Amino acid sequence: MLAKLMKVNEKTVETSKLADFVQNASSRDKKKVFKQVLKASSAEQRKVIEQAASMR
């Protein structure tokens, strides 16, 4: 009876694509993606800094 009640209260939670990637990807793939993200975010930050400098 208790097991039946527990099953009723269980909810299936869908994971995001990011969560799936983090849990299932190899270390090599994670490093590759992380490196790309760092390059892209650094480029965006440089653009913001350049824009701010040109406003002065």
N, C-alpha and C positions, 0 to 999 in steps of 0.2 A: 504494500500500500504506500509506504513512504517513497519507494522508488518511482511509483506512478506519479505522485505529487511533485517530485523533483523534476521529472520529465516535462510536466506541464509548465513549470516555471523556467525551464531552460530557454534561452533565446539564442538564435543563430546570429552571430555577428559577422558581417561581411568585412573583410579586410581590404584596405586600399591597395592599389598597385604598388605604391611605394613600400608599404609594409611587407607585401609579398616579396618584392625585390630584396629588401634588407634581410629578410629571413632566409631566402632561398638562393640568392646569388653567391657566386664564388668570391673569394677575397679579391681576386684579380679583377673581376668585373666591377666590384664596388669601388676599387681604387681608380679604375678607368673613368667611371662616371663621376666620382668625386673630383678628379682632376679636371674634367670638362666643366663641372659646375664652378669650381674655383676660378678657372680661367674666364668664364663668362661673367661671373660676379665681379671679378677684379676689373675687367674691361668696363663694365657699367659704372663702377665706382670712379674709375679714372675719368669717364665722361662727365660725371656729376662734378667732380673737382675742377675739371677744365672749364665747365660752364660757370661755376661759381667764381673762378679766377677771372674769367673774361667779363663778368658783371661789375667788377671793381673799377 
